[in-house]
Amino acid sequence: MEKEEDARIARYIRERDLREQAYQEEQARIAHEREMETARLRAQQEKMADKQAELDELRAMRAQESYEREWREKE
């Protein structure tokens, strides 16, 4: 009788520990996925910012060339 109860308690503890471990693993997986998504979004934003900076630089260069062209034509 006592051995059965001890076995039942041990089984309950084992199952509880397995559930807790599964829960912790799931939480770690979710946290990792969030980190990966944040990194992906950050990289995407940086790429867009770099592209915008390139376009701004190109526009500035063209404006400067246009200004110089007009200046030369006036001379």
HTML snippet that shows the backbone in 3Dmol.js (N, CA, C, O; Angstrom):
<script src="https://3Dmol.org/build/3Dmol-min.js"></script>
<div id="view" style="width:600px;height:400px;position:relative"></div>
<script>
const pdb = `
ATOM      1  N   MET A   1       0.827  -1.184   0.000  1.00  0.00           N
ATOM      2  CA  MET A   1       0.000   0.000   0.000  1.00  0.00           C
ATOM      3  C   MET A   1       0.880   1.259   0.000  1.00  0.00           C
ATOM      4  O   MET A   1       0.688   2.160  -0.817  1.00  0.00           O
ATOM      5  N   GLU A   2       1.835   1.308   0.918  1.00  0.00           N
ATOM      6  CA  GLU A   2       2.708   2.464   1.022  1.00  0.00           C
ATOM      7  C   GLU A   2       3.606   2.581  -0.209  1.00  0.00           C
ATOM      8  O   GLU A   2       3.893   3.687  -0.665  1.00  0.00           O
ATOM      9  N   LYS A   3       4.050   1.440  -0.750  1.00  0.00           N
ATOM     10  CA  LYS A   3       4.885   1.446  -1.946  1.00  0.00           C
ATOM     11  C   LYS A   3       4.101   1.993  -3.138  1.00  0.00           C
ATOM     12  O   LYS A   3       4.649   2.736  -3.953  1.00  0.00           O
ATOM     13  N   GLU A   4       2.842   1.634  -3.240  1.00  0.00           N
ATOM     14  CA  GLU A   4       2.003   2.141  -4.336  1.00  0.00           C
ATOM     15  C   GLU A   4       1.860   3.659  -4.241  1.00  0.00           C
ATOM     16  O   GLU A   4       1.943   4.370  -5.242  1.00  0.00           O
ATOM     17  N   GLU A   5       1.644   4.133  -3.028  1.00  0.00           N
ATOM     18  CA  GLU A   5       1.500   5.575  -2.837  1.00  0.00           C
ATOM     19  C   GLU A   5       2.809   6.286  -3.155  1.00  0.00           C
ATOM     20  O   GLU A   5       2.805   7.339  -3.793  1.00  0.00           O
ATOM     21  N   ASP A   6       3.934   5.714  -2.711  1.00  0.00           N
ATOM     22  CA  ASP A   6       5.244   6.303  -3.027  1.00  0.00           C
ATOM     23  C   ASP A   6       5.470   6.332  -4.535  1.00  0.00           C
ATOM     24  O   ASP A   6       5.987   7.314  -5.067  1.00  0.00           O
ATOM     25  N   ALA A   7       5.083   5.255  -5.230  1.00  0.00           N
ATOM     26  CA  ALA A   7       5.241   5.192  -6.685  1.00  0.00           C
ATOM     27  C   ALA A   7       4.353   6.237  -7.357  1.00  0.00           C
ATOM     28  O   ALA A   7       4.764   6.888  -8.318  1.00  0.00           O
ATOM     29  N   ARG A   8       3.136   6.388  -6.844  1.00  0.00           N
ATOM     30  CA  ARG A   8       2.214   7.364  -7.409  1.00  0.00           C
ATOM     31  C   ARG A   8       2.755   8.793  -7.207  1.00  0.00           C
ATOM     32  O   ARG A   8       2.667   9.627  -8.108  1.00  0.00           O
ATOM     33  N   ILE A   9       3.299   9.056  -6.050  1.00  0.00           N
ATOM     34  CA  ILE A   9       3.886  10.365  -5.763  1.00  0.00           C
ATOM     35  C   ILE A   9       5.096  10.617  -6.665  1.00  0.00           C
ATOM     36  O   ILE A   9       5.257  11.705  -7.218  1.00  0.00           O
ATOM     37  N   ALA A  10       5.933   9.603  -6.801  1.00  0.00           N
ATOM     38  CA  ALA A  10       7.119   9.730  -7.650  1.00  0.00           C
ATOM     39  C   ALA A  10       6.711   9.979  -9.103  1.00  0.00           C
ATOM     40  O   ALA A  10       7.318  10.805  -9.785  1.00  0.00           O
ATOM     41  N   ARG A  11       5.684   9.267  -9.578  1.00  0.00           N
ATOM     42  CA  ARG A  11       5.195   9.447 -10.947  1.00  0.00           C
ATOM     43  C   ARG A  11       4.647  10.869 -11.127  1.00  0.00           C
ATOM     44  O   ARG A  11       4.902  11.520 -12.140  1.00  0.00           O
ATOM     45  N   TYR A  12       3.895  11.335 -10.135  1.00  0.00           N
ATOM     46  CA  TYR A  12       3.342  12.692 -10.197  1.00  0.00           C
ATOM     47  C   TYR A  12       4.462  13.725 -10.277  1.00  0.00           C
ATOM     48  O   TYR A  12       4.397  14.657 -11.079  1.00  0.00           O
ATOM     49  N   ILE A  13       5.487  13.558  -9.448  1.00  0.00           N
ATOM     50  CA  ILE A  13       6.614  14.495  -9.439  1.00  0.00           C
ATOM     51  C   ILE A  13       7.352  14.454 -10.773  1.00  0.00           C
ATOM     52  O   ILE A  13       7.731  15.495 -11.309  1.00  0.00           O
ATOM     53  N   ARG A  14       7.555  13.251 -11.307  1.00  0.00           N
ATOM     54  CA  ARG A  14       8.227  13.095 -12.602  1.00  0.00           C
ATOM     55  C   ARG A  14       7.429  13.798 -13.704  1.00  0.00           C
ATOM     56  O   ARG A  14       7.991  14.526 -14.521  1.00  0.00           O
ATOM     57  N   GLU A  15       6.121  13.571 -13.714  1.00  0.00           N
ATOM     58  CA  GLU A  15       5.267  14.191 -14.734  1.00  0.00           C
ATOM     59  C   GLU A  15       5.248  15.718 -14.576  1.00  0.00           C
ATOM     60  O   GLU A  15       5.282  16.449 -15.566  1.00  0.00           O
ATOM     61  N   ARG A  16       5.194  16.184 -13.339  1.00  0.00           N
ATOM     62  CA  ARG A  16       5.216  17.631 -13.089  1.00  0.00           C
ATOM     63  C   ARG A  16       6.521  18.232 -13.577  1.00  0.00           C
ATOM     64  O   ARG A  16       6.524  19.294 -14.199  1.00  0.00           O
ATOM     65  N   ASP A  17       7.630  17.560 -13.298  1.00  0.00           N
ATOM     66  CA  ASP A  17       8.931  18.052 -13.744  1.00  0.00           C
ATOM     67  C   ASP A  17       9.017  18.082 -15.269  1.00  0.00           C
ATOM     68  O   ASP A  17       9.571  19.017 -15.847  1.00  0.00           O
ATOM     69  N   LEU A  18       8.463  17.047 -15.919  1.00  0.00           N
ATOM     70  CA  LEU A  18       8.468  17.018 -17.388  1.00  0.00           C
ATOM     71  C   LEU A  18       7.618  18.153 -17.957  1.00  0.00           C
ATOM     72  O   LEU A  18       8.006  18.788 -18.938  1.00  0.00           O
ATOM     73  N   ARG A  19       6.458  18.410 -17.344  1.00  0.00           N
ATOM     74  CA  ARG A  19       5.618  19.523 -17.802  1.00  0.00           C
ATOM     75  C   ARG A  19       6.346  20.850 -17.632  1.00  0.00           C
ATOM     76  O   ARG A  19       6.318  21.702 -18.521  1.00  0.00           O
ATOM     77  N   GLU A  20       6.992  21.016 -16.495  1.00  0.00           N
ATOM     78  CA  GLU A  20       7.733  22.256 -16.232  1.00  0.00           C
ATOM     79  C   GLU A  20       8.875  22.435 -17.231  1.00  0.00           C
ATOM     80  O   GLU A  20       9.112  23.540 -17.719  1.00  0.00           O
ATOM     81  N   GLN A  21       9.576  21.354 -17.528  1.00  0.00           N
ATOM     82  CA  GLN A  21      10.673  21.412 -18.492  1.00  0.00           C
ATOM     83  C   GLN A  21      10.135  21.778 -19.878  1.00  0.00           C
ATOM     84  O   GLN A  21      10.717  22.612 -20.572  1.00  0.00           O
ATOM     85  N   ALA A  22       9.034  21.159 -20.276  1.00  0.00           N
ATOM     86  CA  ALA A  22       8.433  21.465 -21.579  1.00  0.00           C
ATOM     87  C   ALA A  22       8.003  22.930 -21.627  1.00  0.00           C
ATOM     88  O   ALA A  22       8.179  23.599 -22.646  1.00  0.00           O
ATOM     89  N   TYR A  23       7.444  23.423 -20.532  1.00  0.00           N
ATOM     90  CA  TYR A  23       7.017  24.822 -20.477  1.00  0.00           C
ATOM     91  C   TYR A  23       8.217  25.757 -20.625  1.00  0.00           C
ATOM     92  O   TYR A  23       8.166  26.725 -21.384  1.00  0.00           O
ATOM     93  N   GLN A  24       9.292  25.465 -19.898  1.00  0.00           N
ATOM     94  CA  GLN A  24      10.493  26.302 -19.966  1.00  0.00           C
ATOM     95  C   GLN A  24      11.087  26.284 -21.379  1.00  0.00           C
ATOM     96  O   GLN A  24      11.518  27.321 -21.883  1.00  0.00           O
ATOM     97  N   GLU A  25      11.110  25.108 -22.016  1.00  0.00           N
ATOM     98  CA  GLU A  25      11.631  25.010 -23.376  1.00  0.00           C
ATOM     99  C   GLU A  25      10.778  25.826 -24.340  1.00  0.00           C
ATOM    100  O   GLU A  25      11.311  26.492 -25.227  1.00  0.00           O
ATOM    101  N   GLU A  26       9.461  25.778 -24.174  1.00  0.00           N
ATOM    102  CA  GLU A  26       8.563  26.544 -25.034  1.00  0.00           C
ATOM    103  C   GLU A  26       8.783  28.050 -24.834  1.00  0.00           C
ATOM    104  O   GLU A  26       8.795  28.807 -25.805  1.00  0.00           O
ATOM    105  N   GLN A  27       8.955  28.481 -23.592  1.00  0.00           N
ATOM    106  CA  GLN A  27       9.211  29.895 -23.322  1.00  0.00           C
ATOM    107  C   GLN A  27      10.530  30.338 -23.946  1.00  0.00           C
ATOM    108  O   GLN A  27      10.625  31.442 -24.481  1.00  0.00           O
ATOM    109  N   ALA A  28      11.536  29.488 -23.878  1.00  0.00           N
ATOM    110  CA  ALA A  28      12.831  29.805 -24.486  1.00  0.00           C
ATOM    111  C   ALA A  28      12.697  29.890 -26.006  1.00  0.00           C
ATOM    112  O   ALA A  28      13.295  30.764 -26.633  1.00  0.00           O
ATOM    113  N   ARG A  29      11.919  28.991 -26.598  1.00  0.00           N
ATOM    114  CA  ARG A  29      11.709  29.013 -28.051  1.00  0.00           C
ATOM    115  C   ARG A  29      10.998  30.300 -28.466  1.00  0.00           C
ATOM    116  O   ARG A  29      11.370  30.924 -29.460  1.00  0.00           O
ATOM    117  N   ILE A  30       9.990  30.691 -27.715  1.00  0.00           N
ATOM    118  CA  ILE A  30       9.241  31.913 -28.024  1.00  0.00           C
ATOM    119  C   ILE A  30      10.150  33.130 -27.914  1.00  0.00           C
ATOM    120  O   ILE A  30      10.113  34.015 -28.769  1.00  0.00           O
ATOM    121  N   ALA A  31      10.963  33.177 -26.867  1.00  0.00           N
ATOM    122  CA  ALA A  31      11.887  34.300 -26.678  1.00  0.00           C
ATOM    123  C   ALA A  31      12.889  34.369 -27.834  1.00  0.00           C
ATOM    124  O   ALA A  31      13.199  35.451 -28.332  1.00  0.00           O
ATOM    125  N   HIS A  32      13.389  33.206 -28.254  1.00  0.00           N
ATOM    126  CA  HIS A  32      14.337  33.156 -29.365  1.00  0.00           C
ATOM    127  C   HIS A  32      13.678  33.657 -30.650  1.00  0.00           C
ATOM    128  O   HIS A  32      14.284  34.419 -31.403  1.00  0.00           O
ATOM    129  N   GLU A  33      12.449  33.234 -30.899  1.00  0.00           N
ATOM    130  CA  GLU A  33      11.742  33.686 -32.097  1.00  0.00           C
ATOM    131  C   GLU A  33      11.538  35.201 -32.069  1.00  0.00           C
ATOM    132  O   GLU A  33      11.679  35.863 -33.097  1.00  0.00           O
ATOM    133  N   ARG A  34      11.207  35.750 -30.902  1.00  0.00           N
ATOM    134  CA  ARG A  34      11.045  37.206 -30.778  1.00  0.00           C
ATOM    135  C   ARG A  34      12.358  37.924 -31.077  1.00  0.00           C
ATOM    136  O   ARG A  34      12.376  38.934 -31.781  1.00  0.00           O
ATOM    137  N   GLU A  35      13.448  37.397 -30.541  1.00  0.00           N
ATOM    138  CA  GLU A  35      14.762  38.001 -30.793  1.00  0.00           C
ATOM    139  C   GLU A  35      15.111  37.962 -32.275  1.00  0.00           C
ATOM    140  O   GLU A  35      15.627  38.935 -32.825  1.00  0.00           O
ATOM    141  N   MET A  36      14.826  36.830 -32.920  1.00  0.00           N
ATOM    142  CA  MET A  36      15.118  36.703 -34.345  1.00  0.00           C
ATOM    143  C   MET A  36      14.280  37.681 -35.169  1.00  0.00           C
ATOM    144  O   MET A  36      14.789  38.290 -36.110  1.00  0.00           O
ATOM    145  N   GLU A  37      13.016  37.833 -34.826  1.00  0.00           N
ATOM    146  CA  GLU A  37      12.139  38.758 -35.540  1.00  0.00           C
ATOM    147  C   GLU A  37      12.606  40.204 -35.335  1.00  0.00           C
ATOM    148  O   GLU A  37      12.591  41.003 -36.271  1.00  0.00           O
ATOM    149  N   THR A  38      13.017  40.531 -34.117  1.00  0.00           N
ATOM    150  CA  THR A  38      13.521  41.874 -33.837  1.00  0.00           C
ATOM    151  C   THR A  38      14.782  42.140 -34.653  1.00  0.00           C
ATOM    152  O   THR A  38      14.940  43.221 -35.221  1.00  0.00           O
ATOM    153  N   ALA A  39      15.671  41.167 -34.710  1.00  0.00           N
ATOM    154  CA  ALA A  39      16.911  41.327 -35.485  1.00  0.00           C
ATOM    155  C   ALA A  39      16.597  41.480 -36.973  1.00  0.00           C
ATOM    156  O   ALA A  39      17.237  42.275 -37.662  1.00  0.00           O
ATOM    157  N   ARG A  40      15.621  40.728 -37.470  1.00  0.00           N
ATOM    158  CA  ARG A  40      15.239  40.807 -38.879  1.00  0.00           C
ATOM    159  C   ARG A  40      14.686  42.200 -39.196  1.00  0.00           C
ATOM    160  O   ARG A  40      15.037  42.806 -40.208  1.00  0.00           O
ATOM    161  N   LEU A  41      13.822  42.687 -38.320  1.00  0.00           N
ATOM    162  CA  LEU A  41      13.245  44.010 -38.541  1.00  0.00           C
ATOM    163  C   LEU A  41      14.301  45.108 -38.469  1.00  0.00           C
ATOM    164  O   LEU A  41      14.280  46.058 -39.251  1.00  0.00           O
ATOM    165  N   ARG A  42      15.227  44.963 -37.520  1.00  0.00           N
ATOM    166  CA  ARG A  42      16.304  45.949 -37.387  1.00  0.00           C
ATOM    167  C   ARG A  42      17.163  45.969 -38.652  1.00  0.00           C
ATOM    168  O   ARG A  42      17.522  47.037 -39.148  1.00  0.00           O
ATOM    169  N   ALA A  43      17.486  44.795 -39.166  1.00  0.00           N
ATOM    170  CA  ALA A  43      18.289  44.716 -40.389  1.00  0.00           C
ATOM    171  C   ALA A  43      17.529  45.331 -41.564  1.00  0.00           C
ATOM    172  O   ALA A  43      18.120  46.022 -42.394  1.00  0.00           O
ATOM    173  N   GLN A  44      16.243  45.084 -41.634  1.00  0.00           N
ATOM    174  CA  GLN A  44      15.427  45.644 -42.705  1.00  0.00           C
ATOM    175  C   GLN A  44      15.405  47.179 -42.614  1.00  0.00           C
ATOM    176  O   GLN A  44      15.509  47.867 -43.629  1.00  0.00           O
ATOM    177  N   GLN A  45      15.267  47.705 -41.393  1.00  0.00           N
ATOM    178  CA  GLN A  45      15.267  49.156 -41.216  1.00  0.00           C
ATOM    179  C   GLN A  45      16.614  49.763 -41.602  1.00  0.00           C
ATOM    180  O   GLN A  45      16.665  50.817 -42.237  1.00  0.00           O
ATOM    181  N   GLU A  46      17.691  49.103 -41.222  1.00  0.00           N
ATOM    182  CA  GLU A  46      19.022  49.598 -41.564  1.00  0.00           C
ATOM    183  C   GLU A  46      19.216  49.601 -43.075  1.00  0.00           C
ATOM    184  O   GLU A  46      19.793  50.534 -43.634  1.00  0.00           O
ATOM    185  N   LYS A  47      18.730  48.546 -43.734  1.00  0.00           N
ATOM    186  CA  LYS A  47      18.850  48.457 -45.187  1.00  0.00           C
ATOM    187  C   LYS A  47      18.078  49.605 -45.844  1.00  0.00           C
ATOM    188  O   LYS A  47      18.570  50.226 -46.786  1.00  0.00           O
ATOM    189  N   MET A  48      16.878  49.882 -45.349  1.00  0.00           N
ATOM    190  CA  MET A  48      16.082  50.974 -45.896  1.00  0.00           C
ATOM    191  C   MET A  48      16.754  52.325 -45.651  1.00  0.00           C
ATOM    192  O   MET A  48      16.746  53.194 -46.522  1.00  0.00           O
ATOM    193  N   ALA A  49      17.330  52.495 -44.473  1.00  0.00           N
ATOM    194  CA  ALA A  49      18.020  53.747 -44.154  1.00  0.00           C
ATOM    195  C   ALA A  49      19.238  53.929 -45.055  1.00  0.00           C
ATOM    196  O   ALA A  49      19.503  55.033 -45.529  1.00  0.00           O
ATOM    197  N   ASP A  50      19.978  52.845 -45.292  1.00  0.00           N
ATOM    198  CA  ASP A  50      21.139  52.914 -46.185  1.00  0.00           C
ATOM    199  C   ASP A  50      20.711  53.286 -47.599  1.00  0.00           C
ATOM    200  O   ASP A  50      21.354  54.104 -48.257  1.00  0.00           O
ATOM    201  N   LYS A  51      19.617  52.678 -48.062  1.00  0.00           N
ATOM    202  CA  LYS A  51      19.107  52.971 -49.401  1.00  0.00           C
ATOM    203  C   LYS A  51      18.685  54.438 -49.493  1.00  0.00           C
ATOM    204  O   LYS A  51      18.968  55.106 -50.488  1.00  0.00           O
ATOM    205  N   GLN A  52      18.008  54.936 -48.456  1.00  0.00           N
ATOM    206  CA  GLN A  52      17.589  56.336 -48.443  1.00  0.00           C
ATOM    207  C   GLN A  52      18.797  57.260 -48.444  1.00  0.00           C
ATOM    208  O   GLN A  52      18.792  58.284 -49.128  1.00  0.00           O
ATOM    209  N   ALA A  53      19.828  56.913 -47.689  1.00  0.00           N
ATOM    210  CA  ALA A  53      21.041  57.728 -47.650  1.00  0.00           C
ATOM    211  C   ALA A  53      21.695  57.757 -49.034  1.00  0.00           C
ATOM    212  O   ALA A  53      22.179  58.802 -49.470  1.00  0.00           O
ATOM    213  N   GLU A  54      21.710  56.617 -49.725  1.00  0.00           N
ATOM    214  CA  GLU A  54      22.257  56.568 -51.084  1.00  0.00           C
ATOM    215  C   GLU A  54      21.482  57.493 -52.009  1.00  0.00           C
ATOM    216  O   GLU A  54      22.067  58.254 -52.781  1.00  0.00           O
ATOM    217  N   LEU A  55      20.157  57.418 -51.923  1.00  0.00           N
ATOM    218  CA  LEU A  55      19.321  58.268 -52.775  1.00  0.00           C
ATOM    219  C   LEU A  55      19.536  59.745 -52.462  1.00  0.00           C
ATOM    220  O   LEU A  55      19.601  60.571 -53.373  1.00  0.00           O
ATOM    221  N   ASP A  56      19.647  60.082 -51.174  1.00  0.00           N
ATOM    222  CA  ASP A  56      19.888  61.468 -50.784  1.00  0.00           C
ATOM    223  C   ASP A  56      21.230  61.957 -51.328  1.00  0.00           C
ATOM    224  O   ASP A  56      21.341  63.085 -51.808  1.00  0.00           O
ATOM    225  N   GLU A  57      22.240  61.101 -51.249  1.00  0.00           N
ATOM    226  CA  GLU A  57      23.558  61.467 -51.748  1.00  0.00           C
ATOM    227  C   GLU A  57      23.518  61.679 -53.263  1.00  0.00           C
ATOM    228  O   GLU A  57      24.115  62.622 -53.782  1.00  0.00           O
ATOM    229  N   LEU A  58      22.817  60.805 -53.955  1.00  0.00           N
ATOM    230  CA  LEU A  58      22.697  60.920 -55.407  1.00  0.00           C
ATOM    231  C   LEU A  58      21.964  62.211 -55.787  1.00  0.00           C
ATOM    232  O   LEU A  58      22.378  62.909 -56.713  1.00  0.00           O
ATOM    233  N   ARG A  59      20.882  62.527 -55.078  1.00  0.00           N
ATOM    234  CA  ARG A  59      20.144  63.766 -55.343  1.00  0.00           C
ATOM    235  C   ARG A  59      21.029  64.993 -55.103  1.00  0.00           C
ATOM    236  O   ARG A  59      21.017  65.938 -55.893  1.00  0.00           O
ATOM    237  N   ALA A  60      21.781  64.972 -54.027  1.00  0.00           N
ATOM    238  CA  ALA A  60      22.669  66.092 -53.722  1.00  0.00           C
ATOM    239  C   ALA A  60      23.732  66.259 -54.798  1.00  0.00           C
ATOM    240  O   ALA A  60      24.057  67.377 -55.196  1.00  0.00           O
ATOM    241  N   MET A  61      24.270  65.131 -55.265  1.00  0.00           N
ATOM    242  CA  MET A  61      25.290  65.169 -56.307  1.00  0.00           C
ATOM    243  C   MET A  61      24.703  65.756 -57.597  1.00  0.00           C
ATOM    244  O   MET A  61      25.325  66.595 -58.248  1.00  0.00           O
ATOM    245  N   ARG A  62      23.498  65.302 -57.954  1.00  0.00           N
ATOM    246  CA  ARG A  62      22.846  65.821 -59.167  1.00  0.00           C
ATOM    247  C   ARG A  62      22.524  67.306 -59.033  1.00  0.00           C
ATOM    248  O   ARG A  62      22.686  68.063 -59.990  1.00  0.00           O
ATOM    249  N   ALA A  63      22.080  67.721 -57.878  1.00  0.00           N
ATOM    250  CA  ALA A  63      21.782  69.139 -57.657  1.00  0.00           C
ATOM    251  C   ALA A  63      23.055  69.968 -57.792  1.00  0.00           C
ATOM    252  O   ALA A  63      23.041  71.044 -58.390  1.00  0.00           O
ATOM    253  N   GLN A  64      24.153  69.465 -57.238  1.00  0.00           N
ATOM    254  CA  GLN A  64      25.438  70.170 -57.334  1.00  0.00           C
ATOM    255  C   GLN A  64      25.878  70.263 -58.791  1.00  0.00           C
ATOM    256  O   GLN A  64      26.331  71.318 -59.237  1.00  0.00           O
ATOM    257  N   GLU A  65      25.749  69.169 -59.532  1.00  0.00           N
ATOM    258  CA  GLU A  65      26.122  69.167 -60.951  1.00  0.00           C
ATOM    259  C   GLU A  65      25.257  70.154 -61.733  1.00  0.00           C
ATOM    260  O   GLU A  65      25.754  70.877 -62.598  1.00  0.00           O
ATOM    261  N   SER A  66      23.982  70.177 -61.428  1.00  0.00           N
ATOM    262  CA  SER A  66      23.072  71.099 -62.097  1.00  0.00           C
ATOM    263  C   SER A  66      23.449  72.548 -61.793  1.00  0.00           C
ATOM    264  O   SER A  66      23.464  73.401 -62.681  1.00  0.00           O
ATOM    265  N   TYR A  67      23.748  72.804 -60.540  1.00  0.00           N
ATOM    266  CA  TYR A  67      24.157  74.155 -60.137  1.00  0.00           C
ATOM    267  C   TYR A  67      25.422  74.568 -60.879  1.00  0.00           C
ATOM    268  O   TYR A  67      25.506  75.682 -61.394  1.00  0.00           O
ATOM    269  N   GLU A  68      26.412  73.666 -60.935  1.00  0.00           N
ATOM    270  CA  GLU A  68      27.670  73.967 -61.624  1.00  0.00           C
ATOM    271  C   GLU A  68      27.436  74.174 -63.110  1.00  0.00           C
ATOM    272  O   GLU A  68      28.050  75.053 -63.713  1.00  0.00           O
ATOM    273  N   ARG A  69      26.557  73.378 -63.713  1.00  0.00           N
ATOM    274  CA  ARG A  69      26.249  73.506 -65.135  1.00  0.00           C
ATOM    275  C   ARG A  69      25.617  74.879 -65.422  1.00  0.00           C
ATOM    276  O   ARG A  69      25.987  75.556 -66.381  1.00  0.00           O
ATOM    277  N   GLU A  70      24.681  75.264 -64.591  1.00  0.00           N
ATOM    278  CA  GLU A  70      24.047  76.562 -64.765  1.00  0.00           C
ATOM    279  C   GLU A  70      25.042  77.698 -64.561  1.00  0.00           C
ATOM    280  O   GLU A  70      25.003  78.695 -65.281  1.00  0.00           O
ATOM    281  N   TRP A  71      25.903  77.556 -63.614  1.00  0.00           N
ATOM    282  CA  TRP A  71      26.909  78.573 -63.330  1.00  0.00           C
ATOM    283  C   TRP A  71      27.844  78.752 -64.540  1.00  0.00           C
ATOM    284  O   TRP A  71      28.177  79.872 -64.926  1.00  0.00           O
ATOM    285  N   ARG A  72      28.266  77.587 -65.141  1.00  0.00           N
ATOM    286  CA  ARG A  72      29.146  77.638 -66.305  1.00  0.00           C
ATOM    287  C   ARG A  72      28.430  78.282 -67.500  1.00  0.00           C
ATOM    288  O   ARG A  72      29.039  79.025 -68.269  1.00  0.00           O
ATOM    289  N   GLU A  73      27.134  77.991 -67.646  1.00  0.00           N
ATOM    290  CA  GLU A  73      26.388  78.566 -68.767  1.00  0.00           C
ATOM    291  C   GLU A  73      26.250  80.070 -68.644  1.00  0.00           C
ATOM    292  O   GLU A  73      26.202  80.779 -69.649  1.00  0.00           O
ATOM    293  N   LYS A  74      26.186  80.556 -67.419  1.00  0.00           N
ATOM    294  CA  LYS A  74      26.056  81.997 -67.185  1.00  0.00           C
ATOM    295  C   LYS A  74      27.343  82.738 -67.505  1.00  0.00           C
ATOM    296  O   LYS A  74      27.308  83.922 -67.841  1.00  0.00           O
ATOM    297  N   GLU A  75      28.475  82.060 -67.404  1.00  0.00           N
ATOM    298  CA  GLU A  75      29.766  82.711 -67.634  1.00  0.00           C
ATOM    299  C   GLU A  75      29.970  83.077 -69.077  1.00  0.00           C
ATOM    300  O   GLU A  75      31.009  83.632 -69.432  1.00  0.00           O
TER     301      GLU A  75
END
`;
const viewer = $3Dmol.createViewer("view");
viewer.addModel(pdb, "pdb");
viewer.setStyle({}, {cartoon: {color: "spectrum"}});
viewer.zoomTo();
viewer.render();
</script>
